[in-house]
Amino acid sequence: MEIPTPIPKRFDPPAEAEYRAYRTAQVVPFERLASIAGAISITATFAWDVQMDPTAYPETLWIRLLMAAILLVLLAVTYTPLGEHHWVTQLLATGTIFIGFSWVLSELDNGFVVGVAGLTVSMTLLPLVTTQFTAMLAFGTFALVIPNFFLAFHGPAYVTRTTFVNLNVWLALAVILAAAFWAVLDMVNRRLFLAERELAAEQRRSDLLLKNILPEEIADRLKHSHESVSERFDSVTILFADLVGFTAFARDREPDTVVQLLNALFSRFDEIVARRGLEKIKTIGDGYMAAGGVPAPLPGHAAAAADAALEMMEATASFRRERGVDLELRIGIHSGSVVAGVIGTHKFAYDLWGDAVNVASRLESSGVAGRTQLSEDTAALLPGAYVLEPRGTVSLKNRGSLATFFLVGRDPARTELSV
């Protein structure tokens, strides 16, 4: 998503609601800062009262202390569920500041003459603590009326038409400046919102891509640490599958056709592997490798691999009938210990090493098309619900003779189920 230019004044309803939440989250720190700064400045400027009117400062002191106390209470409220009603806290803070200041100024000789600057600055800063233009205008109007109320009904005898005009000109100018400030601030925040939204979308796409390449647990570890990822797993089951006849099949067909067909079949394998709780490790040409028990332990990993192998055989047979292709699947399964980790600094790959991997690969290559061959170690881990056909001993390179079995299926007459 590209950031539009110019920035729209309003987004579509879902995005606008998201933006309002974004702005509210931005305003909260300003609310708290304003409460603290307001309480401090209101109390500290008591010295100004003493210089302005020594006879009035006992009266203005308690007004200022009351204002500071209310602002500190509102600060505490922002940390409670009540603080989520931001317009209430904003209205109370605005009222406290402008009522309090106007009250103090009405007690001082020439207070509204010299104090109009403070009222103007306070009003101009309203956009920092308001999220909607209508609320800002409402607060501005409220802040404009309050000084006039005190000037009209509580002001000292010095009040003149010039004082009224001077006060209202400056306050009206402050409202205009506040409106312009709010518009600029809103435009800047909308641009920042769109930029952060786009950044978050890119981050999600990056995370999704990484998790499609690596197991989720491993991807999360790489995101939060630069240390190498390597672990030993004492009990896992490795599954290798290979499409018999694929090389001859691919020789006479267009590359796009070959890739689309392989993708369609392996996508079915992906679904089966995920459903059985296995982890897809990689594809190598027309070969497919998966494992149970990595990167997280999996109880019943041998049974999960056996169930996946049975489903993959069925999926291949169904695919052969649907597409009219002469392909068969050959699978080898072995259980044992492995070392797992991520290698390389570019194009990360999560892989497995160890004797168990080599044995599973050779059980596949020495197997029979359309059948699943598994080792005696894997057979010992399977519950009685599986029907196994002894094949005898098979000679494996660098391993010698090994007793193997063909996985026939599951016996519905047996009640014990694999986990």
N, C-alpha and C positions, 0 to 999 in steps of 0.2 A: 504494500500500500504506500503510495507516494503522498507526501504532505501537500494538500491543495494550496494554490495561490490564486487570489487572496484567501486568507483564512475566513471561513464562513462565520457569521455572527451567531448562528445556531447550528448544531449538528442534527442528525436524525434522532428521533426520540431515544433509542437505546444508547447511542453515543452521548447524547446530551445528559442523560441520567448518570452515565459513567463519569462524564466531565464534572458534574455537580459533586459527586462523591470525591473526585480528585481534588477539586477546589476546597471542599470542606476539610479534607485532610491537610491541605496547605494552610488554611486559616487558623487551625487549632494552635500551632506554635505562636502565631501572631497574637491570638487572644491572650495566651498566657504571658507573653512578653509585654503586651500592653497593660495587663493587670499589674505586673510587677513594677514596670517603669512608671505607670500612673501612680501607684501607691507611694513609690519613693519620691517622685517629683512633687506630688501634691503635698506631702509632708515637708519636704525640703524647702519648698518655696514659701513656707510660713514666715521665713525671714523677710520676704518681700512685704508681707502684711505689716510687720513691725515698722519698716521704713515708710510705708505708705500712710499708715494711720495708727499711731501708737495706742490710741484709745480703743480701737476696734479689735486688736489682735486676740484678746481673750475669747471673743465671740467667734472669730474665724478659726481659731485653733481647734475647737471641738468639731466644727464643720469639716475641716480638713481631715481630722483623725477618723471621723465617721466615714468620709469618702474612702479613705485608705482601707479601712476595715471592710467595707462593702466590696471593694475591688479584690482584696485578698480572699474573701469568701467566694467570690465568683471564680477566682483562680482555682480554689479547691474543688468547686463544682465541675470544672472542665475535666477532672479526673474521675468523675462519677458518671453513671448512666444519664443523670439529668443534664450533663454537659453535652449530650448528643443533640439536645434541642438548641441549636446554635443561635437561632434568631432571638430566643428568649435571653440568653446570656449577653448577646450583642446589644439588645435593647436595654437591658439593665445596666450594662457598662456605659453605654452612651448616655443614658439618663443620669447615672451617678456622676459622670464627669461634667456634663453640661449644667445639671441642676446645682451640683456642688460648687462649680466655679462661678456660676451666675449668682448664687447665694453669697459666696465670699465677696465677689465684686460689688454686690449691692450694699455690703456692710462697710466698704472702704470709700473714703473720699476720693472722687475722680476714678473709681475702680473700673468703670466701663470705658473710660477714655484710654487708660493705659493698658487695660487687660484684654482689649479686643484682639490683640495679636495672638494671645494664647488660645482664645476661642477659635480664631481663624485656622491656626495650625492644627488644632484638634479635629476640626471638621474636615480639613483637607486630607487627613490620614484615615478617614472612615473607610475608603475602599480596601485598605489592608485587612479589615476584619469583617467584610461583608462579601457574600458569594453571589448575590443577585442585585442587579441594577435597581429594581423596584425597592428592595430593602434598603439599599444605600440612600436612595432619594427620600424614603420614608424617615430614615434616621436623620438625614440632613434637614428635612423639614421640621422634625421634632426638635433638633438642636437649634434651629433658627427661631422657633417660637419661644423656647424656654428663656433665653436672655431678655427677650422683649417683655415677657411676663414679669420677670423680676424688676426690669427697668421701669415698667409702668406702675407696678403695685408695691414694690418694696424698695425702690431706689431712693436715695437721699435727695435733698432739696436742690442739688446742683444740676439735676437732669434738665436738659434743654432739647429743643428740636434738633440742634446740631449734633448732640450726642446720639439721638435716635437715628438720624440719617447716617452718621458716621458708622455706627454699629451695624446697621442693616446693609449698607453698601458693602462693607467688608465681609459680612456673613454671606450675603448673596454671591459675592465674588468667590468665596470659599466653596459654596455649593457647586458653582459652575466648574471651578478647578477640580473639585472632587469627582464630578461627573466625567470630566475629560480624563482625569487620572484613572478612574475606574475603567473607562473604555480602552485605554492603552494597556492597562494591566490585564484586562480580560483577553485582549488580542494576544498579548505575550504568553499568557497562561494557556490559551487554546493551542498556540503553536507548540509550547512545551509539552502539553498533553498529547498532541498528535505524535510528536517526536518520541516521547516515552512509550506511547502505545505501539508505535512501529518497532522500537527497539525491543519491547517485550515480545512482540510477534516474531521478530527475527530470532530472539533467544529461544522461544518455544520451538521454532522450526529447527534450530541448531540442536536443541536437546533431543527432539524427536529423531533427527537424522543420526545423532550419536547413539541413541538407544536402539536404532534399527541396525547399527553396525556392531554394537557391543551389548552384552547383557546389561540390564538396567542397573544392577548393583555395581557392576564394574564401571559403567558410565558415570554414576554418581560419585564413585571414589576418585576417578580421574578429574572430575570437575572441581573437587575440593582439595586435591592433593597432587603434587608433582612427583611423588614417590612412585617407584616401579610397583607394578601389581603382579604378584606371584604367590601362589598358595599350593599346598599339597593336600590332596584329598585321598583318603585311604580306601574309600569304598564308593566307586562310581560304576556306571555301566555305559559302554561306548557302543554306538550303532553306526555302522557304515552301510550305505546302500548304493548300488550301481545299476544303471540301465544297460542291460545286455542288448547288444545290437544297435546301440545308438550311433556308434561311429559310422557304420554302414548306412544307417538311416540318414545321417546328416550329410553324407558325402554328395548325395544327388539332389539336395534341396537348397533353396535360397537361404542365406543367413538369417533374414528376418523371420522366416517360417520356423527355422530351427530354434531360434531364441524364444519366440512366442510360445512354441509348444513346450519347451523345457520350462519356461516360466510358469505356464499354466499348471503343469504337473507338480513342480516343486512348490508352488503356492499351496496346493492341496497338502503336500507334506508339511509345510510350515504350520498349517492349521492343526493338523494331527499332533505334531510335536508339541505345540503350545498347549493344546487341550490336555495332553498327557503329563504336562509339567516338566517336559524335557527342555534342554537348551540347544537350539540350533547353533552349531559351531561354524560350519562353512560349507560351501559347495566347491567342488573341484571338477570342472568340466561337467560330465554327466554323473558325477558322484556326489553323494549327500552325506554329511556327518552330523550326528546329534549325540548328546550325552545326557544322562540323568544323574543328578547329585552334584552338579556344578552350575553356577558358582555358589549355590546354596545347597546344603544337604537335602536329599529327597528320600524320605522313607519309602521303601518298596521300589527303588529305582530300577531294579531288574524287571519287575513286573510291568512297570510303566513303559520300559523299552520294548518288552515283548508285545504289549498291547499296541504300541505304536507301529511295530513291524507288521502285525496282522492287519492293521488298518491301512498301512501303506501298500501292502500287497493287494488288498481289495481296491484301493484307489487306483492303482496302476492297471488292474484288470478292467475296471470300469472305464478308465481313460482310453485304454486300447480299443474297447468296443465302440466308444463314442467317436473317436478320431480315426478309427480304421488303421492304426499304426501297429507294426509288428515289433513291439517292445515288451520286455519282461524285466522284472526287478529281482535283484539278487542282494541279500542282506547278510551281514555278519555281525554278531553281538558277542561282546566279552566284558567281564566285570573284573575290576581290580583297582589299583591305585594309580593316580596320575599327578603330574604337576601342571597347573593351569596358570596362565598369565597373559599379559599384553606385551607384544613385541613391537619394536620400531618407534620412530618419532613422527612418521608421516604414514597416513593410511593405516591407522591402528587396526590390529587384528587380535582377537582373543582366541588363544589356541591351547591345545593339550599336548603333553608329551609323556612318554613312558611306555613300558612294556605292554600295558593294557591297550593302548592305542594301536601299537604295531600288531598285536594279536587280533584285535577286532578287524583291522584292515585286511589281514591275511585270511581270516575266516570268510570275509566277504569274497575276496578274489579266488579262494579255493572252493567256494560254494557252488550251488546249482541254481540255474535260472529258475525263477518262480518260487524259490524257497528261502527260508531264513535258517542259517546255520549259527548255532551258538555253542559256547564252550561249556565244559563241565562246571566251571566256576559259576557261570551265570545260571545254569540249570539248577545248581544247588540252592540258589537264592529264590527260585520260583516256587510258589505254593502249588499244591496238588491240582489246582483247577486247570493247569495247562497240560496239553497232550504233547509229549515229546517222543520223537522217533530216533533211537540210537543210530548213528551213522558208523560208528567205529572210530578208529584212530585216523587222523589226518596229519601228514608231515608238513610242518610249517617252517619256512626259512628262518634260520637263526633261533629256532625254538624247539625243534625236534617234533616228536609225535605228540599229538594232543587228542584226547577223547572229545568227540563233538556230538551234537544232536541237531536234528531238524525240528523246528517249531511247527507243529501241525495245526494247532488252534487251541481253543478252550473247550473243555468237556462240560456241557450244560447239566449233565447228571451229577456233577460234583458241586457241592455247595460252597466250598471254600473259594473266596474271591481274592484277587490280588488287590493290593492297596493302590 
